[in-house]
């Protein structure tokens, strides 16, 4: 009998360990007796969050200043491209809506505070662990537990100890994100070659100086990798912290999970994606020989300004006995005639296109706004290329590209040393001309909803300027000596381009460009009157009214619909042209391969520009229950892929 009871699983209840009750008792004791200590731990984190989030990012600094700050941060730590990408990523987060901008700033503030505290605590712990083996042997199991235990396990004690909201969320993030920077700091210092350390000691260096001037510089890549991992782990806690009302972009994600709201979840997910990418790029050093930041390189260059022949590279010194020979300045090369004509055409066409956006693009109706607002179907007066009722973002895109082309043409004419560069050779002018012409033609293709609408002179002038830029760029690019052999189109690239062209064709032709969910009040009133006529009971009228008001007119306008904008025709034509350009790259001529790759790049930019202009136009109008369809978004994605293929194909193999 005893043996039977012993082997029964239910007999385990007799030896139940009340681990949960123990933890509960400990938590209650801590909250009762060391409340002052807990407040002291919470206070600096709370003040840092208040300073960075509430005061700096959300109240004191307007959004353009925040974008500039992250641009200069990326420029100082990495390069110009990372700075521009960081600013662009934050700008997209803001364009998702003001609420998402505030949540993004809150997320950034929480991550900055968490990483700052982890750095202040983790690097000294890693140094101590690397220098004292006994300390490392005791610290390692603790770090293992912090990494192995799921955050939900220690989230509950933190709630009891520190409460809820963002400060306890940051403290929970510290537990999860601290181990990488400690481990990698310890690993980096331990991997410093022993002979280097012994040589420093042989020259009489103290242990502090060895750590500061030998071990820490050599361990810098490992420490930066630990900082990068700490940052990414902090970002991964955003969704979990939202469970305890931590705020940030995890809040809408949690709401979307609870309510199955796809738009909210997608927007918050996009914001988290851009935040994660920009923080990863900023915190990860470039993989090159000179790992110093921009500011460090500037300081090194300034310190060697008296001898500019010596490069400002660590470890390189000038030989004092070597005479310095000053070379005579080389004569600036002259532009070829075709390149001068192309640059002049870009300058003239760009000025014409830039001036056109100030002129009239539409008369007596809003060509684009009429699809969003009923009142704009019959809107007397002239509407310029910058007006929401005129060219709107189609005109703005034309103006921005035209200004860039104007600057490029002037630079190519007045700085002939750039003749071998992409823009002076005509490639950029060719691509910009394709964008200007495509955007202008797309605007002209949109069918008006108002019977009295007529195009103004501005859009025709924009088309003329685009054709001038396109003609000059095409001629200059055709006569350009490309040099190195490009990567020739292969079977895989052709197959991928066929799939991409079909994707764009389906997006432009069968996909939705307008999603209209506005209620038609007149239709509801007519249905109400017809169904309630002759009703003897007053409740029937109320029932019919409620049913009619619940009905919402949901209209999907596709790219090739006759009653729609018909903008899908332009996307379809550009997709076919992109496929033709890819097929044309099968020729043996290296120059033709380069030329068609540039054309492919320009066509992709044109497709993306049309999608961006369409989406931005409807976002600018901000009409409730009406939004641009998914085809515009797909066109932007497909256009960017086409442009990336063209840009990569134009590079040497």
URGI-V852207 format. One line per field, one symbol per residue. burial: b if it has 24 or more other ideal C-beta (glycine too) atoms within 12 Angstrom, else e. A space follows every 10 residues. Layout:
burial=???
This chain:
burial=eeeeeeeeee eeeeeeeeee eeeeeeeeee eeeeeeebee ebeebbebbb ebbeeebbee bebeebbebb bebbbebbbe ebbebbbebb bbbbbbeeeb bbbbbbbbbb bbbbbbbbbe bbbbbbbebb beeeebeebe eebeebeeee beebbebbbb bbeebbbbbb bbbbbbbbbb bbbbbbbbbb ebeeeebeeb eeeeeeeeeb beebbbbbbb bbbbbbbbbb bbbbbbbbbb bbbbebbbbb bbbbbeeeee eeebbebbbb bbbbbbbbbb bbbbbeeeee ebbbeebeee eeeeeeeeee ebeeeeeeee eeeeeeeeee eeeebbebbb bbbbbbbbbb bbbbbbbbbb bbbbbbbbbb bbbeebeebe ebbbbbbbbb bbbbbbbbbb bbbbbbbbbe bbbeeeebbe ebbbbbbbbb bbbbbbbbbb bbbbbbbbbb eebebbebbb bbbbbbbbbb bbbbbbbbbb ebeeebebbe eebbebbeeb bebbbbbbbb bbbbbbebee eeebeeebee ebeeeeeeee eeebeeebee eeeebebbbb beebbbbbbb bbbbbbbbbe bbebbeeeee bbbbbbbbbb bbbbbbbbbb bbbbbbbbbb bebeebbbbb bbbbbbbbbb bbbebbbebb eee
